[in-house]
Amino acid sequence: DFCLSRGLGDVYKRQVPVEQQRLRILTALAGAQRLPMSSMAYAAFPDYDFRSPQGAALAVSATVRGLTDDGLVIGASHGYQISSTGRALIEQHGGVQP
């Protein structure tokens, strides 16, 4: 589930596997009309305390880009929304456990 990696200053930071991030983001989007990238970061990393919304958005930007490239999320005004393909994927996986 979680693995530890050394970051700057030998501080340990929890990392969530990308597939788990993707499912958490899709699950959060399924329950909302649209979400900004920072909100998707809080969904992907529920145990991490971000210092700012900008930092949260940066932390999840590569994952969101992958979801967009795969057609699972769509850019919308003021955020992103889940596509029908994304909904089908989370239904196939039966949602996600925290």
N, C-alpha and C positions, 0 to 999 in steps of 0.2 A: 504494500500500500504506500506508505511513506518511506522515503529514503533521505538520509542526511547528506549534505554536501557542504564543503567548506567554502565560505564566501570571503569577502574582503575582511581583513582583520581577524581571521580565524573564527568568525562568528558562524554558528551553524544556522542554516536556513532550511526549513522543510520544503520539499518539492513534492508536487503531486504529479503522477504520471500523466502524460498528455491525453491519453484516452479517457482517463477519469476527469480531467479538466473539461474535455469536450462534452462528455455526458452531463456533467454538472451544469455547464453553460446552457446546453440545449434544454435541460429540465427547467432551469430558471426562466428561459425565454418562453417555454410552453405555457407558463403560468402568468405571463405578462404580455401586453400588446407590443411593447418594445422596451429595450434596455440600453442605457449608455454602456460603453466599454468598461468603465470603472465598476459598475454594478455587476457586470459579468465576471470581473476579477474577484470581487467579494464572494460570488457564487463558486468560482473555481477553487479558491483558496480560503475556505471558511475559517480556518484556524490561524490565518496570518493577519497581523494588524498593520495595514499599510499606513504610511506617514501622510500620504496625500492621495486624492483621487487620480491625479496625473500619474503617480507612481503605480497605482493599481492598474490603470489602463495600459501602461507600458509593460507591466508584468504579464499581461494576458494577450498582448497585441499579436504575437506570432500564432497563438492558438486560434484567435478569432479570424486571422487571415486565412488559416487552413480551413476553418469552417466555411468561410466565404468562398474560397476556391473550390471546395467540394460541393457547393450549392446547398449547404445545410442551414445557413443563415443569409439574410439579405439586409443590406444597408438600407435604413429608413431615415426619415427626417428625425433628428435628435436621437439616434441610436440604431439598434439592429433589431430585427424580428426573425423568428424562426420560419423556415420554409416548410412546405408540405413534405419534402424529402427528410428534413430534420425531424419533423413530428413522427414520421414513419420509423426513423431510426431509434428514437427513444422508446417508442411503443414496442419495437422489436426487442430492445434490451430490458424492457419492463421498468424503465425509470432508472434512478441511480440512488445508491445508499450513500449517506454522508461519510 
